[in-house]
Amino acid sequence: MDIAKMNYKDAVPINTINKIRTILGESGLLTLEHNWKNSVAGFHSVSVIIEGTELMTNGKGASTQFALASAYGELMERLQNFCTFRLSMDFSPETLNYQGFYYAPDEVVLSFDNILNSKEDWLTWQLSHLKPESNVTELLKMWQKVSYEDISGDFIALPFFNLRNSKLSHIPMKMVSKMYMSNGMCAGNTAEEALVQGISELLERYVNKKVIREKVVPPTIPREYLRQIHRLDAMISGIEMSGSFEVIIKDCSLGEGLPVVGVILINKSDQSYFVKFGAHPVFEIAAERTLTELLQGQDIHRMMGVREFSYRNEEYNDPNNMMSILVNGSGVYPTEFFSQNFSYEFQGFPKSVSSSNKSMLAKMVEALFAKSYDVYIRDVSYLDFPAFHVIIPGLSEIETFDDINSIIEYADFNKVRKYLRNMENFNKEKATEVINFLKTIKYSPDASVPELMNLPVKDGDFPWYYSNLDLFVTALYLWQKDYANAYRVFTDYLAEREANAHRTGAITYYKCLRDYIGAKMDKVSEKEITEILEIFYPADIVQGVLNEFSDVKDLLTYKGYFSCWNCRSCPFRRQCLHPSTERVYRILKKRYAENPPSQEALFRLLPLE
């Protein structure tokens, strides 16, 4: 088998697809394939979702088979790492501890003293890199609040295998989840294929961060160089012939030989751009994957996530912008990134002489060791499809160990979620806490209350304010009879919605509500409010507003409220996907209990050659 012709995959894509379908089917999990995209020849993408849930992954490739294999591979990566569940989903205490463990059968409970006195590599590295003024005990107390679940000890940790010295490090899982997120999670037909992909992703994001923070200007790869690789030239031409597009390929090696490329898609008809980074030891593969990633889930004529170029746009400095780039792949880049004043010269990429993923992995690890990095690996292949999480301290962090603001914000987020999941005992103090929390975070204008709660739901008959967080804040202020703040928030919401209005009737109702709230600010009587509003609004709309808002004491509960985890008594149970999601979670935990991988067995990767 010529692995180069296989895009350095260790199995043909149809075999990968069928193997994963069989594994999931035997576990009682049905997948659905949808959202196929092929707006440019040679660019294919698809989404795979587990039936009855929002557990979904995307795949891309130069053919339908490669795209589908990519989506299924990512699904196995996410499921076996419990990626979707770790920080974003909550369950009942019984489900969280199902099968007698929270995260994995080999988890251990660590106390504060265990961490402070630890001689294990990962914790030693993190503690040694704290600022001199850091109060470690106080920092650990903050970290403790990141856990949603109630546990018997201070922290739950899982063992990771250090490839450098074959030692285990027990890393607290909330630190893993928050500091690294999905960065370094990987899956593949073989362990070596998966780990090449995982390390490549870490290098890709490391370079992406460095380019933005340090305003590195990677050199443009000359088109003459790219024309030597016919399939890349054809892919680029296919995009550019689809409209007023220009594709720029960047050498993002930092002049250090890192196998990273960048792709900039520029739409000259509206001055927008979209940037993607990608990595692989073989340049052609890195470039192809980055190009296909550009159009994953996209139609070239209706691109989502693009940014309008503005010379003096300083948004790239916003931490939320960096997080958006690393998590969603969309964000603003410094103007210098597009400059011709390159930070280093393009020297070309080495021609691949590797005949296997095993040899590529060996070279990647050796290069990291040469730069004094440790490489930690956790094997999570309990569904018998190779999957891992790779951590490289100092290189793969999305957030740092001592990012106090982020830790506090997430602890507050946990508290808010608990309030909203059961509003039977909701009071004005809790309402104020929720409002203050929402003031501190940057959320999407379209974000909903179920999204804030990380609760998967279908469309249904929810209270009007559940559809949007600005409406929810308005409702919280109204419930407290704070009409001034309710008017301010609702007016801002309405102004944005009016600019993009498609439902005139809804806008008219909302305008009437705005003016009703304004009148309540001035303590106008209901009778006089009615007389004024009926001059400008239809009587039925005015009456509808008065009926719903003249008595606000039941505003938050008039349709009932979420009652997690008492699903049978919850009025929204028919719209909620939590039970089916919980079923998947329990299936995975049962399989994990039956087939836990041995971390010590990772020594089989050494020697790598």
C-alpha positions in Angstrom: 0.0 0.0 0.0 1.4 3.4 -1.0 0.7 5.5 2.1 1.4 8.7 0.2 -1.5 8.0 -2.2 -3.7 7.3 0.8 -3.0 10.8 2.2 -0.9 9.1 4.9 -3.9 7.2 6.3 -3.3 3.7 7.5 -6.5 2.3 6.1 -8.7 3.1 3.0 -11.5 5.5 4.0 -14.4 3.1 3.3 -12.8 0.6 5.8 -12.5 3.3 8.4 -16.2 4.3 7.9 -17.5 0.8 8.1 -15.3 -0.1 11.1 -16.6 2.9 13.1 -20.2 2.4 12.1 -19.9 -1.2 13.3 -18.4 -0.2 16.7 -21.1 2.4 17.3 -23.9 0.1 16.1 -22.8 -2.7 18.4 -22.9 -0.2 21.3 -26.5 0.8 20.4 -25.7 4.1 18.8 -27.2 5.1 15.5 -25.5 7.8 13.4 -27.1 10.1 10.8 -25.1 11.8 8.0 -26.3 15.1 6.7 -25.2 18.6 5.6 -23.2 17.4 2.6 -21.3 20.3 1.0 -19.5 20.4 -2.4 -19.6 23.9 -3.7 -16.2 23.7 -5.3 -14.9 20.6 -7.1 -12.5 18.6 -4.9 -13.9 20.0 -1.7 -16.3 17.8 0.3 -17.6 18.1 3.8 -20.3 16.3 5.9 -21.7 16.2 9.4 -22.3 13.1 11.4 -24.7 13.2 14.4 -25.8 10.6 17.0 -29.6 10.2 16.6 -31.7 12.0 19.2 -28.8 14.2 20.4 -26.7 17.2 19.4 -23.5 15.1 19.6 -22.1 16.0 16.1 -18.8 16.2 14.3 -17.8 17.5 10.9 -15.5 16.0 8.4 -13.8 17.3 5.3 -11.7 15.8 2.4 -10.9 15.9 -1.3 -13.5 13.1 -1.8 -16.8 12.0 -0.3 -15.1 9.0 1.3 -12.3 11.0 2.9 -14.8 13.5 4.2 -17.0 10.9 5.7 -14.0 9.0 7.2 -12.8 12.3 8.7 -16.2 13.0 10.3 -16.4 9.5 11.8 -12.8 9.7 13.0 -13.5 12.9 14.8 -16.6 11.4 16.3 -14.5 8.6 17.8 -12.0 11.1 19.1 -14.7 13.2 20.8 -16.7 10.3 22.2 -13.8 8.4 23.6 -12.3 11.6 25.2 -15.8 12.5 26.5 -15.0 15.9 25.0 -18.5 17.2 24.7 -19.4 16.2 28.2 -16.4 17.4 30.2 -17.1 21.1 30.6 -20.3 21.7 28.7 -22.8 19.1 29.9 -24.1 18.2 33.3 -25.9 15.2 34.6 -27.5 14.0 37.8 -25.1 12.8 40.6 -26.1 9.2 39.9 -25.1 9.5 36.2 -21.9 11.4 36.9 -20.8 8.6 39.1 -22.3 5.8 37.0 -20.1 2.7 37.0 -18.3 3.9 40.1 -16.2 6.7 38.5 -16.6 10.2 37.2 -14.1 10.4 34.3 -12.4 7.0 33.9 -11.9 3.7 35.7 -8.3 4.6 36.6 -9.1 8.0 38.1 -7.6 8.9 41.5 -8.7 11.5 44.1 -6.0 14.1 44.9 -6.0 16.4 48.0 -4.5 19.8 48.2 -1.5 18.3 49.9 -1.1 15.7 47.2 -0.8 18.5 44.7 1.3 20.8 46.7 3.8 18.0 47.5 3.6 16.3 44.2 6.9 15.1 42.5 5.1 14.1 39.3 6.3 15.9 36.1 3.2 17.7 35.0 2.3 19.3 38.3 5.9 20.1 39.0 6.2 21.9 35.7 3.0 23.9 36.2 3.9 24.9 39.8 7.5 25.9 38.8 6.1 28.2 36.1 3.8 30.2 38.3 4.5 33.9 39.0 6.6 34.4 42.2 3.7 36.3 43.8 1.2 33.5 43.2 -0.6 32.0 46.2 -0.8 28.4 45.2 -3.3 27.4 47.9 -5.7 30.1 47.0 -5.3 29.2 43.3 -6.2 25.6 44.0 -9.2 26.7 45.9 -10.4 28.6 42.8 -9.7 25.6 40.7 -11.8 23.4 43.0 -14.9 25.5 42.2 -14.5 24.7 38.5 -15.9 21.2 39.2 -19.7 20.9 38.7 -19.9 17.5 40.3 -19.6 17.0 44.1 -16.8 14.6 44.9 -15.3 13.0 48.0 -11.9 14.7 47.6 -10.5 18.0 46.3 -9.6 16.9 42.8 -10.1 14.0 40.4 -7.0 13.2 38.3 -6.3 10.8 35.4 -2.8 9.3 34.5 -1.0 10.6 31.5 2.1 8.9 30.1 5.2 11.0 29.6 7.0 9.8 26.5 10.3 11.3 27.5 10.8 9.2 30.6 8.0 6.7 30.6 6.6 8.0 33.9 2.9 8.7 34.7 1.6 12.0 35.8 -1.8 12.3 37.4 -3.4 15.5 36.1 -6.6 16.9 37.6 -9.3 16.6 34.9 -10.9 20.0 35.3 -7.4 21.5 34.6 -7.1 19.3 31.6 -10.5 20.2 30.3 -10.2 24.0 30.9 -6.5 24.5 30.0 -6.4 22.3 27.0 -10.0 21.8 25.9 -10.1 19.6 22.8 -6.5 20.6 21.8 -4.5 17.5 21.2 -7.4 15.1 21.1 -7.0 12.7 18.2 -8.1 9.4 16.7 -6.9 7.4 13.7 -6.7 4.0 12.1 -3.5 3.3 14.1 -2.0 4.8 17.2 0.8 6.3 15.2 -1.6 7.9 12.7 -3.7 9.4 15.5 -0.7 10.8 17.4 0.8 12.4 14.2 -2.6 14.1 13.8 -2.8 15.1 17.5 0.7 16.6 17.6 0.2 18.3 14.3 -2.9 20.0 15.7 -1.0 21.2 18.8 1.7 22.7 16.6 -1.0 24.4 14.4 -2.6 26.1 17.3 0.7 27.0 18.9 1.7 28.8 15.7 -1.7 30.4 15.3 -1.5 31.9 18.8 2.1 33.1 18.2 1.3 34.8 14.9 -1.5 36.8 16.4 0.1 37.7 19.8 3.5 38.5 18.4 2.3 39.9 15.0 4.5 37.4 13.1 4.2 37.9 9.3 4.6 34.5 7.7 6.0 34.6 4.1 3.6 33.8 1.2 4.4 30.6 -0.6 5.0 31.5 -4.3 2.4 30.2 -6.7 5.2 28.8 -8.9 6.1 26.6 -5.9 2.5 25.4 -5.5 2.0 24.7 -9.2 4.5 21.9 -8.9 1.9 20.0 -6.8 -0.9 19.7 -9.3 -3.7 18.7 -7.0 -3.0 21.8 -4.8 -2.9 24.0 -7.8 -6.2 22.6 -9.0 -7.9 23.1 -5.6 -6.7 26.8 -5.4 -7.8 27.5 -8.9 -11.2 25.9 -8.2 -11.8 28.3 -5.4 -10.5 31.4 -7.3 -12.7 30.6 -10.3 -15.8 30.5 -8.2 -16.0 34.3 -7.7 -13.9 37.3 -6.8 -11.7 35.2 -4.6 -8.0 35.1 -4.0 -6.3 32.3 -2.1 -2.9 33.0 -0.3 -0.9 30.1 1.1 1.4 31.0 4.0 4.6 29.3 5.2 3.9 29.2 9.0 6.9 27.3 10.0 8.2 30.3 12.0 11.5 29.7 10.3 11.9 26.8 12.7 10.9 23.9 10.5 7.4 23.6 12.1 5.1 21.7 9.6 2.4 24.4 9.7 0.7 26.3 6.8 -1.9 29.0 6.7 -4.5 29.7 4.1 -6.2 33.1 3.6 -9.4 33.3 1.5 -10.0 36.8 0.4 -13.3 37.9 -1.2 -12.6 41.1 -3.1 -16.3 41.8 -3.7 -16.9 42.6 -0.1 -13.4 42.9 1.3 -13.8 40.0 3.7 -11.4 37.3 4.6 -11.2 33.9 6.3 -8.1 32.3 7.7 -7.3 28.7 8.5 -4.1 27.1 9.8 -3.2 23.4 9.4 -0.2 21.1 10.0 1.2 17.8 9.0 4.8 16.6 8.5 4.1 16.3 4.7 3.6 19.8 3.2 1.1 18.6 0.5 -1.1 17.0 3.2 -0.9 20.0 5.5 -1.9 22.3 2.6 -4.7 20.1 1.4 -6.2 19.6 4.8 -6.1 23.3 5.5 -7.8 24.1 2.2 -10.5 21.5 2.8 -10.9 22.8 6.3 -11.6 26.2 4.8 -14.8 25.0 3.2 -15.8 22.5 5.9 -19.6 22.9 6.3 -19.4 25.9 4.0 -20.8 27.0 0.6 -18.2 29.2 -1.2 -21.0 31.6 -2.2 -22.4 32.0 1.4 -19.4 31.8 3.7 -20.0 32.0 7.4 -17.5 33.3 9.9 -15.7 35.6 7.5 -14.4 39.0 8.8 -14.4 42.3 7.0 -11.0 43.8 6.6 -10.4 47.1 8.4 -6.9 48.5 8.6 -7.1 49.8 12.2 -9.2 46.9 13.6 -7.8 46.2 17.1 -10.2 43.4 17.8 -7.5 40.8 17.4 -6.2 41.9 20.9 -9.5 40.8 22.5 -9.1 37.5 24.4 -12.5 36.4 23.1 -11.2 36.8 19.5 -8.3 34.5 20.2 -10.7 31.9 21.8 -13.0 32.1 18.9 -10.1 31.4 16.5 -8.9 28.5 18.5 -12.3 27.0 19.2 -14.4 28.0 16.2 -11.8 28.8 13.6 -13.1 32.3 13.0 -11.7 35.6 14.1 -9.8 38.9 13.3 -6.1 38.9 12.5 -3.7 41.9 12.9 -3.3 43.9 9.8 0.5 43.0 9.8 -0.5 39.4 9.0 -1.4 40.5 5.5 1.8 42.6 5.0 4.6 41.8 2.5 7.2 42.6 5.2 7.8 38.9 6.1 9.3 38.0 9.4 11.5 35.3 7.8 12.2 34.0 4.3 10.4 31.2 2.5 12.9 28.4 2.2 10.6 25.7 0.8 9.5 22.6 2.6 11.5 19.4 2.9 10.4 16.6 0.6 8.9 13.8 2.5 11.0 10.7 2.8 8.9 9.1 5.5 7.3 5.8 4.5 5.0 5.5 7.5 3.2 7.3 10.3 5.5 5.5 12.7 8.6 7.1 11.3 6.9 10.6 11.1 5.8 10.3 14.7 9.4 9.4 15.8 10.8 12.5 14.0 8.1 14.8 15.5 8.7 13.5 19.1 12.5 13.8 18.7 12.1 17.4 17.5 10.0 18.2 20.5 12.4 16.5 22.9 15.2 18.6 21.3 13.3 21.7 22.2 13.0 20.4 25.8 9.3 19.7 25.6 7.7 16.8 27.4 5.0 14.9 25.5 2.2 13.4 27.6 -0.3 10.9 26.2 -3.4 9.4 27.5 -4.9 6.4 25.7 -8.7 6.5 25.6 -9.2 3.7 23.0 -11.9 1.9 25.0 -14.1 1.5 22.0 -11.2 -0.3 20.2 -10.6 2.5 17.8 -7.2 4.3 18.5 -7.8 7.6 20.3 -5.7 9.7 22.6 -5.2 13.1 24.2 -1.8 14.6 23.8 -0.5 17.4 26.1 2.7 19.3 25.7 3.2 21.8 28.6 4.3 25.2 27.4 3.0 24.6 23.9 -0.5 23.2 24.0 -2.3 25.3 26.6 -5.3 27.2 25.5 -5.6 28.8 28.9 -2.9 28.9 31.6 -2.8 27.2 35.0 -3.0 30.6 36.7 -5.6 32.4 34.5 -7.5 33.6 37.5 -10.1 35.6 35.7 -11.1 32.7 33.5 -11.2 30.3 36.5 -13.5 32.6 38.5 -15.7 33.2 35.5 -16.2 29.5 35.0 -16.9 28.9 38.7 -19.6 31.6 38.4 -20.9 29.9 35.3 -21.3 26.7 37.2 -23.3 28.5 39.9 -25.5 30.2 37.4 -26.2 27.0 35.5 -27.3 25.4 38.8 -29.7 28.3 39.5 -31.3 28.0 36.1 -31.6 24.3 36.1 -34.1 24.4 39.0 -35.8 27.7 39.5 -38.2 26.5 42.2 -36.1 28.4 44.8 -35.1 31.2 42.5 -35.1 34.6 44.3 -34.1 38.2 43.6 -30.6 37.7 45.0 -30.0 34.8 42.5 -31.5 36.9 39.7 -29.0 39.7 40.4 -26.2 37.2 40.4 -27.3 35.9 37.0 -27.5 39.4 35.6 -24.1 40.4 36.9 -22.6 37.2 35.5 -24.0 37.9 32.1 -22.6 41.4 32.2 -19.1 40.0 32.6 -19.1 37.6 29.6 -19.3 38.2 25.9 -22.1 36.2 24.5 -23.6 35.9 21.0 -26.5 38.2 20.2 -28.4 35.1 19.3 -27.5 33.0 22.4 -30.4 31.4 24.2 -31.1 30.4 27.8 -30.8 26.6 27.0 -27.4 27.3 25.4 -26.3 29.1 28.5 -27.4 26.1 30.5 -25.6 23.7 28.1 -29.0 21.9 27.8 -29.7 20.3 24.4 -33.3 21.1 23.3 -35.5 21.0 20.2 -37.6 24.0 19.2 -40.8 24.0 21.2 -43.2 26.0 23.4 -40.7 27.8 25.7 -41.3 31.1 27.4 -40.6 34.0 25.1 -37.5 35.1 26.9 -35.8 31.6 26.7 -35.0 32.3 23.0 -32.5 35.1 23.7 -30.2 36.1 26.7 -31.0 39.8 26.2 -34.7 38.9 26.5 -34.0 36.8 29.6 -32.1 39.7 31.2 -35.1 42.0 30.4 -37.4 39.4 32.0 -35.2 39.3 35.1 -35.3 43.1 35.5 -39.1 43.1 34.9 -39.6 40.4 37.5 -37.7 42.7 40.0 -39.8 45.7 38.7 -36.5 47.4 37.7 -38.2 49.1 34.7 -35.3 51.4 34.0 -32.8 48.6 33.4 -35.4 46.5 31.6 -36.1 49.4 29.2 -32.3 49.9 28.5 -31.6 46.3 27.8 -34.8 45.7 25.8 -34.4 48.9 23.7 -30.9 47.8 22.7 -32.2 44.3 21.8 -35.0 45.8 19.7 -32.8 48.2 17.8 -30.6 45.3 16.7 -33.6 43.2 15.7 -35.3 46.0 13.8 -32.3 46.3 11.6 -32.7 42.7 10.5 -36.4 42.3 10.9 -38.2 39.6 8.9 -41.3 39.2 11.2 -43.1 42.5 11.2 -45.8 41.3 13.6 -43.2 40.3 16.3 -41.4 43.6 15.9 -44.7 45.5 16.4 -45.4 43.5 19.6 -41.9 44.2 20.9 -42.1 47.9 20.1 -45.4 48.0 22.1 -43.7 46.2 25.0 -40.8 48.7 24.8 -43.2 51.6 25.2 -45.2 49.8 27.9 -41.9 49.4 29.9 -41.0 53.1 29.3 -44.4 54.2 30.6 -44.0 51.9 33.7 -40.7 53.7 34.3 -42.7 56.9 34.7 -45.2 55.2 37.0 -48.0 55.9 34.5 -51.3 54.1 35.4 -52.4 51.0 33.4 -55.5 52.9 32.2 -53.4 55.8 30.8 -50.8 53.5 29.3 -53.6 51.7 27.4 -55.0 55.0 26.1 -51.6 56.2 24.8 -50.5 52.9 23.3 -53.8 52.3 21.5 -53.3 55.5 19.5 -50.3 53.9 17.8 -50.7 50.1 18.1 -53.6 47.7 17.3 -55.8 47.1 20.3 -55.2 43.4 20.4 -51.4 43.9 20.6 -51.8 46.4 23.4 -54.1 44.1 25.3 -51.7 41.2 24.8 -48.8 43.2 26.3 -51.0 44.2 29.3 -52.2 40.7 29.9 -48.7 39.3 29.9 -46.8 42.1 31.8 -49.2 43.9 34.1 -48.5 41.3 36.8 -44.9 40.2 36.7 -44.7 38.1 39.9 -45.2 34.9 37.8 -43.3 36.1 34.8 -40.5 33.5 35.2 -42.7 30.6 36.0 -46.0 31.0 34.1 -45.1 28.2 31.7 -43.3 26.2 34.4 -39.5 25.9 34.8 -36.8 23.5 34.1 -36.5 20.8 36.8 -33.2 19.1 36.3 -32.8 16.2 36.9 -36.5 15.4 37.6 -37.3 14.8 33.9 -40.7 13.3 34.5 -42.0 16.4 36.2 -40.3 18.9 33.9 -42.8 20.8 31.6 -40.3 20.9 28.8 -39.4 17.2 28.8 -40.8 16.7 25.3 -38.4 19.4 23.9 -35.4 18.3 25.8 -32.7 16.0 24.4 -31.1 15.5 27.8 -32.4 11.9 28.3 -31.1 10.7 25.0 -27.8 12.4 25.6 -27.6 10.9 29.1 -28.2 7.5 27.5 -25.2 7.9 25.2 -23.1 9.0 28.2 -24.0 5.9 30.2 -23.3 3.6 27.2 -19.9 5.1 26.9 -19.1 4.8 30.6 -20.2 1.2 30.6 -17.9 0.4 27.7 -15.1 2.3 29.4 -15.6 0.2 32.6 -15.5 -3.0 30.5 -12.4 -2.1 28.4 -10.1 0.4 30.1 -6.8 1.0 28.2 -3.6 0.6 30.2 -1.5 3.8 30.2 1.6 1.9 31.1 1.2 0.0 27.8 2.1 3.2 25.9 5.7 2.3 26.4 5.1 0.2 23.2 5.5 3.4 21.3 9.1 3.5 22.5 11.4 3.0 20.8 9.4 4.7 18.1 11.6 3.4 15.3 
